[in-house]
Amino acid sequence: MRNPGINKKDIPVELVTASGSGLDPNISPKAALVQVKRIAATRKVSEETVEKLIAENTEAPLIGLFGPEKINVLKLNLALDKL
């Protein structure tokens, strides 16, 4: 398991069922937050820093109405790279 300490029931279904093709660069905030501990350890930064970047890179639904909140993984990774 790549996220030790995470219970299977806490893993968002999109992380299990979504395509690994990379065609959709977005994930939900929940999918990002479940990975905070692993990302922080890998990047050698605090969990609070990762959570802050996730919050800063969360995009609202289109016109505030259409679709879910999402995080562009590329933008988040670029923000982490700048640290």
Number of C-alpha atoms within 10 A of each C-alpha: 6 7 14 9 9 13 9 10 7 10 16 15 11 12 14 9 8 11 10 9 7 9 7 11 12 18 18 18 20 16 18 22 16 17 18 19 19 15 18 17 11 9 13 9 14 14 18 12 14 22 18 11 16 25 15 12 18 20 17 14 12 10 7 10 9 9 10 14 17 20 23 17 19 11 16 18 13 10 15 17 9 6 8
